């Protein structure tokens, strides 16, 4: 099968190449998915899990990308809950070969059924961003109707979906980002937009969701109301808000949450941002491009 692989950690994006790999080997409770569309995170070439397995052993050449949507191609004996030919989408394990390949082996529990009428490209774009936004708002912040949430980076993949979910909850939404994203932010449902350079003008919020890190994360600490929560996916916070809490988390696979996200996608209640769609052989170039790119691996 064809796959994008990396072998040289020092080479970075330049080390990505289209290669031939053997058909994937399945472990217990795996299925094999024929990948139709795949997503990736640009920073994953810096992640230790891209280069080593859970035991710390080198696993190159490794296949990056962890978001996928496709069709179940193989269900080994003993694996239950999915059937050959079923449309699915989900999150591949961080320490195993990922989604930028024609086929990938993935734990069945990390996949959810994909409703009819939902395109694979949209589904792949929803996985990490949707799960991250869902877990931030529902699991960690427990955002409630009438509360105020400040979302840094509303023009990005996670921020835009967080806006849509927060709007469904009934929260008052303040968004920050580059000035050029103001119109998009308002279309998504942001009630008040503030350029990130003027972050302090956003005022205090019950929940602050940060996807940027660095100085923006540190400045956001003062904007958390007493009793409020600062949540970041960028880096562990070094400053705690006065009278509140700050936490960092890494998104986790969750079938039930994927099912609920897929229902919202099908009904038009959430729409993931997709800037461009490219074929598999253009994936190395896509890592260096701006915007949210989804890789079309197999034609529907």
TORKOL-4160 file (C-alpha; in steps of 0.2 Angstrom, whole numbers, padded with zeros to 4 digits, m for minus):
300
<pt num="1" X="0000" Y="0000" Z="0000"/>
<pt num="2" X="0005" Y="0018" Z="m0002"/>
<pt num="3" X="0009" Y="0028" Z="0013"/>
<pt num="4" X="0017" Y="0044" Z="0019"/>
<pt num="5" X="0032" Y="0040" Z="0030"/>
<pt num="6" X="0045" Y="0048" Z="0041"/>
<pt num="7" X="0062" Y="0041" Z="0045"/>
<pt num="8" X="0074" Y="0055" Z="0050"/>
<pt num="9" X="0069" Y="0065" Z="0065"/>
<pt num="10" X="0081" Y="0079" Z="0061"/>
<pt num="11" X="0074" Y="0082" Z="0044"/>
<pt num="12" X="0057" Y="0088" Z="0049"/>
<pt num="13" X="0045" Y="0091" Z="0035"/>
<pt num="14" X="0058" Y="0088" Z="0022"/>
<pt num="15" X="0059" Y="0070" Z="0028"/>
<pt num="16" X="0041" Y="0066" Z="0023"/>
<pt num="17" X="0040" Y="0055" Z="0008"/>
<pt num="18" X="0027" Y="0044" Z="m0001"/>
<pt num="19" X="0033" Y="0026" Z="0000"/>
<pt num="20" X="0026" Y="0008" Z="m0001"/>
<pt num="21" X="0023" Y="m0001" Z="0015"/>
<pt num="22" X="0016" Y="m0019" Z="0019"/>
<pt num="23" X="m0002" Y="m0020" Z="0022"/>
<pt num="24" X="m0005" Y="m0017" Z="0041"/>
<pt num="25" X="m0003" Y="m0030" Z="0054"/>
<pt num="26" X="m0018" Y="m0031" Z="0067"/>
<pt num="27" X="m0017" Y="m0032" Z="0086"/>
<pt num="28" X="m0030" Y="m0038" Z="0097"/>
<pt num="29" X="m0046" Y="m0029" Z="0096"/>
<pt num="30" X="m0040" Y="m0020" Z="0080"/>
<pt num="31" X="m0049" Y="m0018" Z="0063"/>
<pt num="32" X="m0041" Y="m0012" Z="0047"/>
<pt num="33" X="m0049" Y="0003" Z="0039"/>
<pt num="34" X="m0047" Y="0008" Z="0021"/>
<pt num="35" X="m0044" Y="0027" Z="0023"/>
<pt num="36" X="m0054" Y="0039" Z="0012"/>
<pt num="37" X="m0049" Y="0055" Z="0021"/>
<pt num="38" X="m0036" Y="0059" Z="0034"/>
<pt num="39" X="m0031" Y="0074" Z="0045"/>
<pt num="40" X="m0014" Y="0078" Z="0053"/>
<pt num="41" X="m0007" Y="0090" Z="0065"/>
<pt num="42" X="0009" Y="0100" Z="0059"/>
<pt num="43" X="0017" Y="0099" Z="0076"/>
<pt num="44" X="0016" Y="0080" Z="0077"/>
<pt num="45" X="0034" Y="0077" Z="0069"/>
<pt num="46" X="0040" Y="0084" Z="0085"/>
<pt num="47" X="0030" Y="0072" Z="0096"/>
<pt num="48" X="0040" Y="0058" Z="0104"/>
<pt num="49" X="0026" Y="0046" Z="0100"/>
<pt num="50" X="0029" Y="0049" Z="0081"/>
<pt num="51" X="0046" Y="0041" Z="0083"/>
<pt num="52" X="0045" Y="0028" Z="0097"/>
<pt num="53" X="0032" Y="0015" Z="0103"/>
<pt num="54" X="0025" Y="0014" Z="0120"/>
<pt num="55" X="0040" Y="0004" Z="0126"/>
<pt num="56" X="0052" Y="0018" Z="0119"/>
<pt num="57" X="0058" Y="0008" Z="0104"/>
<pt num="58" X="0061" Y="0016" Z="0088"/>
<pt num="59" X="0047" Y="0013" Z="0076"/>
<pt num="60" X="0053" Y="0021" Z="0060"/>
<pt num="61" X="0048" Y="0022" Z="0046"/>
<pt num="62" X="0032" Y="0028" Z="0054"/>
<pt num="63" X="0016" Y="0035" Z="0046"/>
<pt num="64" X="0010" Y="0052" Z="0053"/>
<pt num="65" X="m0008" Y="0058" Z="0054"/>
<pt num="66" X="m0021" Y="0052" Z="0067"/>
<pt num="67" X="m0038" Y="0058" Z="0060"/>
<pt num="68" X="m0046" Y="0047" Z="0048"/>
<pt num="69" X="m0063" Y="0043" Z="0040"/>
<pt num="70" X="m0065" Y="0028" Z="0029"/>
<pt num="71" X="m0073" Y="0010" Z="0027"/>
<pt num="72" X="m0069" Y="m0005" Z="0038"/>
<pt num="73" X="m0059" Y="m0017" Z="0027"/>
<pt num="74" X="m0055" Y="m0031" Z="0039"/>
<pt num="75" X="m0062" Y="m0037" Z="0056"/>
<pt num="76" X="m0051" Y="m0050" Z="0063"/>
<pt num="77" X="m0059" Y="m0065" Z="0073"/>
<pt num="78" X="m0063" Y="m0059" Z="0091"/>
<pt num="79" X="m0066" Y="m0040" Z="0087"/>
<pt num="80" X="m0084" Y="m0035" Z="0089"/>
<pt num="81" X="m0094" Y="m0020" Z="0086"/>
<pt num="82" X="m0090" Y="m0016" Z="0068"/>
<pt num="83" X="m0092" Y="m0025" Z="0051"/>
<pt num="84" X="m0083" Y="m0025" Z="0035"/>
<pt num="85" X="m0089" Y="m0012" Z="0023"/>
<pt num="86" X="m0095" Y="0000" Z="0037"/>
<pt num="87" X="m0092" Y="0018" Z="0036"/>
<pt num="88" X="m0082" Y="0024" Z="0051"/>
<pt num="89" X="m0071" Y="0039" Z="0057"/>
<pt num="90" X="m0060" Y="0041" Z="0072"/>
<pt num="91" X="m0043" Y="0044" Z="0081"/>
<pt num="92" X="m0028" Y="0033" Z="0078"/>
<pt num="93" X="m0017" Y="0029" Z="0092"/>
<pt num="94" X="m0002" Y="0041" Z="0095"/>
<pt num="95" X="0011" Y="0028" Z="0096"/>
<pt num="96" X="0006" Y="0018" Z="0080"/>
<pt num="97" X="0006" Y="0021" Z="0062"/>
<pt num="98" X="m0007" Y="0033" Z="0058"/>
<pt num="99" X="m0019" Y="0039" Z="0044"/>
<pt num="100" X="m0009" Y="0045" Z="0030"/>
<pt num="101" X="m0009" Y="0028" Z="0022"/>
<pt num="102" X="m0021" Y="0018" Z="0011"/>
<pt num="103" X="m0025" Y="0006" Z="0025"/>
<pt num="104" X="m0022" Y="0008" Z="0044"/>
<pt num="105" X="m0025" Y="m0004" Z="0059"/>
<pt num="106" X="m0034" Y="0004" Z="0073"/>
<pt num="107" X="m0042" Y="m0001" Z="0089"/>
<pt num="108" X="m0061" Y="m0004" Z="0086"/>
<pt num="109" X="m0065" Y="0006" Z="0101"/>
<pt num="110" X="m0057" Y="0022" Z="0094"/>
<pt num="111" X="m0069" Y="0022" Z="0079"/>
<pt num="112" X="m0087" Y="0028" Z="0078"/>
<pt num="113" X="m0100" Y="0024" Z="0064"/>
<pt num="114" X="m0101" Y="0038" Z="0051"/>
<pt num="115" X="m0119" Y="0043" Z="0047"/>
<pt num="116" X="m0125" Y="0042" Z="0029"/>
<pt num="117" X="m0124" Y="0059" Z="0020"/>
<pt num="118" X="m0108" Y="0064" Z="0029"/>
<pt num="119" X="m0093" Y="0066" Z="0018"/>
<pt num="120" X="m0077" Y="0058" Z="0023"/>
<pt num="121" X="m0067" Y="0074" Z="0021"/>
<pt num="122" X="m0079" Y="0083" Z="0034"/>
<pt num="123" X="m0078" Y="0068" Z="0046"/>
<pt num="124" X="m0059" Y="0068" Z="0046"/>
<pt num="125" X="m0058" Y="0086" Z="0049"/>
<pt num="126" X="m0070" Y="0084" Z="0064"/>
<pt num="127" X="m0060" Y="0071" Z="0074"/>
<pt num="128" X="m0046" Y="0080" Z="0084"/>
<pt num="129" X="m0054" Y="0097" Z="0084"/>
<pt num="130" X="m0071" Y="0091" Z="0088"/>
<pt num="131" X="m0065" Y="0080" Z="0102"/>
<pt num="132" X="m0054" Y="0093" Z="0109"/>
<pt num="133" X="m0067" Y="0106" Z="0109"/>
<pt num="134" X="m0080" Y="0094" Z="0117"/>
<pt num="135" X="m0068" Y="0088" Z="0130"/>
<pt num="136" X="m0063" Y="0106" Z="0135"/>
<pt num="137" X="m0081" Y="0112" Z="0136"/>
<pt num="138" X="m0090" Y="0098" Z="0143"/>
<pt num="139" X="m0078" Y="0087" Z="0153"/>
<pt num="140" X="m0065" Y="0099" Z="0159"/>
<pt num="141" X="m0074" Y="0116" Z="0160"/>
<pt num="142" X="m0092" Y="0110" Z="0162"/>
<pt num="143" X="m0098" Y="0125" Z="0153"/>
<pt num="144" X="m0116" Y="0130" Z="0157"/>
<pt num="145" X="m0129" Y="0141" Z="0149"/>
<pt num="146" X="m0127" Y="0159" Z="0154"/>
<pt num="147" X="m0108" Y="0158" Z="0158"/>
<pt num="148" X="m0095" Y="0168" Z="0148"/>
<pt num="149" X="m0082" Y="0159" Z="0139"/>
<pt num="150" X="m0066" Y="0167" Z="0131"/>
<pt num="151" X="m0059" Y="0157" Z="0117"/>
<pt num="152" X="m0042" Y="0161" Z="0110"/>
<pt num="153" X="m0039" Y="0157" Z="0092"/>
<pt num="154" X="m0057" Y="0157" Z="0086"/>
<pt num="155" X="m0052" Y="0156" Z="0068"/>
<pt num="156" X="m0043" Y="0140" Z="0070"/>
<pt num="157" X="m0049" Y="0122" Z="0069"/>
<pt num="158" X="m0052" Y="0119" Z="0088"/>
<pt num="159" X="m0057" Y="0137" Z="0092"/>
<pt num="160" X="m0070" Y="0137" Z="0078"/>
<pt num="161" X="m0078" Y="0121" Z="0084"/>
<pt num="162" X="m0077" Y="0127" Z="0102"/>
<pt num="163" X="m0087" Y="0142" Z="0097"/>
<pt num="164" X="m0101" Y="0132" Z="0089"/>
<pt num="165" X="m0102" Y="0120" Z="0104"/>
<pt num="166" X="m0102" Y="0134" Z="0116"/>
<pt num="167" X="m0116" Y="0143" Z="0106"/>
<pt num="168" X="m0127" Y="0127" Z="0107"/>
<pt num="169" X="m0124" Y="0127" Z="0126"/>
<pt num="170" X="m0130" Y="0145" Z="0127"/>
<pt num="171" X="m0114" Y="0153" Z="0133"/>
<pt num="172" X="m0109" Y="0171" Z="0130"/>
<pt num="173" X="m0094" Y="0169" Z="0119"/>
<pt num="174" X="m0079" Y="0181" Z="0118"/>
<pt num="175" X="m0067" Y="0177" Z="0104"/>
<pt num="176" X="m0049" Y="0182" Z="0101"/>
<pt num="177" X="m0038" Y="0180" Z="0085"/>
<pt num="178" X="m0030" Y="0189" Z="0071"/>
<pt num="179" X="m0040" Y="0204" Z="0065"/>
<pt num="180" X="m0043" Y="0196" Z="0049"/>
<pt num="181" X="m0053" Y="0182" Z="0057"/>
<pt num="182" X="m0066" Y="0194" Z="0065"/>
<pt num="183" X="m0080" Y="0191" Z="0051"/>
<pt num="184" X="m0078" Y="0173" Z="0052"/>
<pt num="185" X="m0079" Y="0173" Z="0071"/>
<pt num="186" X="m0095" Y="0183" Z="0070"/>
<pt num="187" X="m0102" Y="0171" Z="0058"/>
<pt num="188" X="m0098" Y="0156" Z="0069"/>
<pt num="189" X="m0107" Y="0164" Z="0084"/>
<pt num="190" X="m0095" Y="0175" Z="0093"/>
<pt num="191" X="m0104" Y="0189" Z="0102"/>
<pt num="192" X="m0088" Y="0200" Z="0105"/>
<pt num="193" X="m0072" Y="0199" Z="0096"/>
<pt num="194" X="m0056" Y="0206" Z="0102"/>
<pt num="195" X="m0039" Y="0206" Z="0092"/>
<pt num="196" X="m0027" Y="0195" Z="0101"/>
<pt num="197" X="m0015" Y="0210" Z="0102"/>
<pt num="198" X="m0028" Y="0218" Z="0113"/>
<pt num="199" X="m0032" Y="0203" Z="0123"/>
<pt num="200" X="m0035" Y="0212" Z="0140"/>
<pt num="201" X="m0050" Y="0221" Z="0132"/>
<pt num="202" X="m0059" Y="0204" Z="0132"/>
<pt num="203" X="m0063" Y="0206" Z="0150"/>
<pt num="204" X="m0065" Y="0192" Z="0163"/>
<pt num="205" X="m0074" Y="0175" Z="0159"/>
<pt num="206" X="m0080" Y="0160" Z="0168"/>
<pt num="207" X="m0070" Y="0149" Z="0156"/>
<pt num="208" X="m0055" Y="0153" Z="0146"/>
<pt num="209" X="m0050" Y="0141" Z="0132"/>
<pt num="210" X="m0032" Y="0144" Z="0125"/>
<pt num="211" X="m0025" Y="0135" Z="0110"/>
<pt num="212" X="m0010" Y="0147" Z="0107"/>
<pt num="213" X="0001" Y="0145" Z="0123"/>
<pt num="214" X="0016" Y="0156" Z="0127"/>
<pt num="215" X="0013" Y="0175" Z="0131"/>
<pt num="216" X="m0006" Y="0173" Z="0126"/>
<pt num="217" X="m0008" Y="0159" Z="0138"/>
<pt num="218" X="0000" Y="0169" Z="0152"/>
<pt num="219" X="m0010" Y="0185" Z="0149"/>
<pt num="220" X="m0026" Y="0175" Z="0149"/>
<pt num="221" X="m0023" Y="0170" Z="0167"/>
<pt num="222" X="m0029" Y="0187" Z="0173"/>
<pt num="223" X="m0045" Y="0186" Z="0163"/>
<pt num="224" X="m0052" Y="0171" Z="0173"/>
<pt num="225" X="m0065" Y="0176" Z="0186"/>
<pt num="226" X="m0064" Y="0169" Z="0204"/>
<pt num="227" X="m0070" Y="0151" Z="0203"/>
<pt num="228" X="m0067" Y="0150" Z="0185"/>
<pt num="229" X="m0056" Y="0139" Z="0174"/>
<pt num="230" X="m0042" Y="0141" Z="0162"/>
<pt num="231" X="m0040" Y="0127" Z="0150"/>
<pt num="232" X="m0026" Y="0125" Z="0137"/>
<pt num="233" X="m0021" Y="0112" Z="0125"/>
<pt num="234" X="m0005" Y="0121" Z="0120"/>
<pt num="235" X="0007" Y="0118" Z="0135"/>
<pt num="236" X="0006" Y="0116" Z="0154"/>
<pt num="237" X="0002" Y="0132" Z="0162"/>
<pt num="238" X="0015" Y="0140" Z="0173"/>
<pt num="239" X="0003" Y="0153" Z="0181"/>
<pt num="240" X="m0013" Y="0149" Z="0191"/>
<pt num="241" X="m0027" Y="0162" Z="0190"/>
<pt num="242" X="m0032" Y="0170" Z="0206"/>
<pt num="243" X="m0046" Y="0161" Z="0214"/>
<pt num="244" X="m0047" Y="0149" Z="0200"/>
<pt num="245" X="m0039" Y="0134" Z="0192"/>
<pt num="246" X="m0029" Y="0131" Z="0176"/>
<pt num="247" X="m0026" Y="0114" Z="0167"/>
<pt num="248" X="m0018" Y="0107" Z="0152"/>
<pt num="249" X="m0025" Y="0091" Z="0143"/>
<pt num="250" X="m0022" Y="0080" Z="0128"/>
<pt num="251" X="m0037" Y="0075" Z="0118"/>
<pt num="252" X="m0042" Y="0056" Z="0120"/>
<pt num="253" X="m0052" Y="0045" Z="0109"/>
<pt num="254" X="m0070" Y="0043" Z="0114"/>
<pt num="255" X="m0083" Y="0034" Z="0103"/>
<pt num="256" X="m0098" Y="0041" Z="0112"/>
<pt num="257" X="m0092" Y="0059" Z="0109"/>
<pt num="258" X="m0088" Y="0055" Z="0091"/>
<pt num="259" X="m0106" Y="0049" Z="0089"/>
<pt num="260" X="m0113" Y="0065" Z="0096"/>
<pt num="261" X="m0102" Y="0075" Z="0085"/>
<pt num="262" X="m0106" Y="0066" Z="0070"/>
<pt num="263" X="m0125" Y="0069" Z="0073"/>
<pt num="264" X="m0121" Y="0087" Z="0074"/>
<pt num="265" X="m0111" Y="0087" Z="0058"/>
<pt num="266" X="m0125" Y="0078" Z="0049"/>
<pt num="267" X="m0138" Y="0090" Z="0055"/>
<pt num="268" X="m0128" Y="0105" Z="0051"/>
<pt num="269" X="m0126" Y="0111" Z="0069"/>
<pt num="270" X="m0107" Y="0110" Z="0068"/>
<pt num="271" X="m0095" Y="0113" Z="0053"/>
<pt num="272" X="m0077" Y="0110" Z="0054"/>
<pt num="273" X="m0065" Y="0122" Z="0045"/>
<pt num="274" X="m0056" Y="0115" Z="0029"/>
<pt num="275" X="m0045" Y="0126" Z="0019"/>
<pt num="276" X="m0040" Y="0114" Z="0006"/>
<pt num="277" X="m0041" Y="0096" Z="0001"/>
<pt num="278" X="m0025" Y="0087" Z="m0007"/>
<pt num="279" X="m0021" Y="0070" Z="m0013"/>
<pt num="280" X="m0010" Y="0058" Z="m0003"/>
<pt num="281" X="0006" Y="0062" Z="m0014"/>
<pt num="282" X="0004" Y="0080" Z="m0009"/>
<pt num="283" X="0004" Y="0077" Z="0010"/>
<pt num="284" X="0022" Y="0082" Z="0013"/>
<pt num="285" X="0019" Y="0099" Z="0005"/>
<pt num="286" X="0003" Y="0101" Z="0015"/>
<pt num="287" X="0013" Y="0100" Z="0031"/>
<pt num="288" X="0021" Y="0117" Z="0027"/>
<pt num="289" X="0005" Y="0125" Z="0020"/>
<pt num="290" X="m0006" Y="0137" Z="0030"/>
<pt num="291" X="m0024" Y="0133" Z="0035"/>
<pt num="292" X="m0033" Y="0117" Z="0038"/>
<pt num="293" X="m0029" Y="0104" Z="0025"/>
<pt num="294" X="m0037" Y="0087" Z="0023"/>
<pt num="295" X="m0029" Y="0073" Z="0013"/>
<pt num="296" X="m0040" Y="0063" Z="0001"/>
<pt num="297" X="m0032" Y="0046" Z="0001"/>
<pt num="298" X="m0046" Y="0036" Z="m0008"/>
<pt num="299" X="m0060" Y="0041" Z="m0019"/>
<pt num="300" X="m0077" Y="0038" Z="m0011"/>
